């Protein structure tokens, strides 16, 4: 996907940087839930 045409302000970049850690945390928790519900088979915590 080419994103060169998107207009991103400095404020948007700043907010994105603040949210990155939260996004990663939510992703990890979601994957853990999928593992505990036996939706995914391998324990993904080792890779994350």
Legacy VTK file of the C-alpha trace (Angstrom):
# vtk DataFile Version 3.0
C-alpha trace
ASCII
DATASET POLYDATA
POINTS 48 float
0.000 0.000 0.000
1.430 3.316 -1.014
0.791 5.955 1.635
2.675 8.848 0.051
-0.558 10.622 -0.815
-1.818 10.747 2.781
-1.551 14.085 4.503
-0.341 13.634 8.049
0.099 16.541 10.396
2.733 16.743 13.098
-0.044 16.473 15.678
-1.240 13.199 14.109
2.298 11.830 14.191
2.667 12.839 17.829
-0.603 11.147 18.793
0.311 8.007 16.859
3.602 7.777 18.704
1.769 7.966 22.026
-0.638 5.202 21.005
1.874 2.696 19.644
2.602 1.034 22.994
-1.097 0.707 23.752
-1.746 -0.793 20.326
0.969 -3.371 20.906
-0.367 -4.226 24.354
-3.905 -4.724 23.029
-2.596 -6.941 20.242
-0.704 -9.126 22.727
-3.739 -9.441 24.995
-5.968 -10.318 22.058
-3.606 -13.046 20.889
-3.368 -14.437 24.405
-7.163 -14.595 24.570
-7.257 -16.441 21.248
-4.726 -18.934 22.593
-6.649 -19.495 25.837
-9.851 -20.017 23.863
-7.963 -22.553 21.718
-8.580 -20.559 18.576
-4.846 -20.482 17.880
-2.802 -23.554 18.719
0.700 -22.378 19.503
1.493 -20.151 22.404
2.275 -16.885 20.599
3.789 -15.143 23.636
7.146 -16.645 22.757
7.222 -14.799 19.445
5.775 -11.494 20.576
LINES 1 49
48 0 1 2 3 4 5 6 7 8 9 10 11 12 13 14 15 16 17 18 19 20 21 22 23 24 25 26 27 28 29 30 31 32 33 34 35 36 37 38 39 40 41 42 43 44 45 46 47
